[in-house]
């Protein structure tokens, strides 16, 4: 796991905004995983949004990050991480790096994070940002996330940060035995977070929180056709 950065100091002008975000937006809505809450409290979210939106970095809403993509609402990030039931030992695959925020939070919760971003501009900027901020256990790859990252499979957990018409088969194949996959599934109107568990080679699907994500791009996403 990465080391928690030094935050919440007297000179940290966003300390109170982070505390309010956690208590009012996340804990109050039922997220009780203390490891997840601590990790979210340990990541400077304002470092992951464009300068124009820094003042809104801890608000209860998604924000634009360029290329038609967004950084997810804080509650949704927390809900997905809590649903993954992370213990700290996992090697995790994330699909949809975006600005790198969720990967940064993940890095404080697991052993290694492998994250794939479809858009080169976002992949390059996220990799540079994560390196600058010291998240050394996050590995960024630019490519088709619907194909996963077979080189480092299997993964004990997989998180998809964009909505898919269905969960891509290559990702299910790269999920380890007793692993968990968390993904938003649905169309442009109706989506829900699904939690898939693999046990003895069989998949068990749990239906969770309604949500709204940008479309998953790639061969097994929306741009690949249905």
Secondary structure, DSSP 8 states (H G I E B T S, - for coil): -------S-TT-TTHHHHHHIIIIIIGGGT---HHHHHHHHTS-GGGGS-GGGGGGTTSSS-EEEETTEEE--HHHHHHHHHHTT--S--EEEEE--TTSHHHHHHHTTSSEEEEEESSHHHHHHHHHHHHHHT-TTEEEEES-GGG--GGG--EEEEEEEEEESS--HHHHHTEEEEEEEEEEEE-SS-EEEEEEEEETTEEEEEEEEEE---B--STTSGGG--
